[in-house]
Amino acid sequence: MIGIIGAMDTEVDNIKAQVKGKTVSFIAGVEFVCGFIEDVTVCVAKCSPGKVNAAICTQAMIDNFDIDMIINVGVACSLSKDVIIKNVVIATDVCEYDIDITALGEPRGFINGLNVIKVKTDEKISELLARTAISCGEKIHRGTIASGDTFISSEELKAMLQNEFGAICGEMEGGAIGHTCAANNVKFAVLRSISDGGDENSRLDYPTFKKIAAEISTTIILEFIKLQKNQYTLF
């Protein structure tokens, strides 16, 4: 079963609409819609924005459904001049930039327990997502996605994320989803379409482009699911 998590209705509603034979469960305040897309078993959920919400949703999905992989989809901001609005970023790894225990001698973003700063995504899933995005006519980038409980809208924060983490894209959930998946030995990937530049113009760009960007990520994930048709058995 493929688990799909987005933070907002605009990121998952069109995916949920494609689910056939659906069952709906409410766990920890999250609605999980399970069924079939193209005869592939899926579970789709909106986690709501933020790292704690994302982690709660991810753990509930892993604990209650027969999940083979989790893919985080949706919109994000660019942290690189080479990544522009409506481009697609598929993470090579994720980090949580607002973990800060530097006063105790650890580097910024260090995840105790996993003992890493960056959590690697599944290479095979990410590569297939990249090929799928290209086949859909999208411009893609691969690199680090940085997550934190802040809507990124300043050049200062953007520069820190570039300089300290080498991140090319920023959002509020992928790092927590990756953290939770890694703790549970579940494969994961993160697919994001760019809605804004993570700068002072973000407050204007984000409302303008978030729906378009969400539609791009939805198109890619639905095409990706079609390609999995022969690899997953039904319930």
Secondary structure, DSSP 8 states (H G I E B T S, - for coil): -EEEEESSHHHHHHHHTT-EEEEEEEETTEEEEEEEETTEEEEEEE--SSHHHHHHHHHHHHHHS--SEEEEEEEEEE-STT--TT-EEEEEEEEETT---GGGT--TT-BTTTTBSEEE--HHHHHHHHHHHHHTT--EEEEEEEE-SS----HHHHHHHHHHH-EEEEESSHHHHHHHHHHTT-EEEEEEEEEE-SSTTHHHHHHHHHHHHHHHHHHHHHHHHHHTTTT----
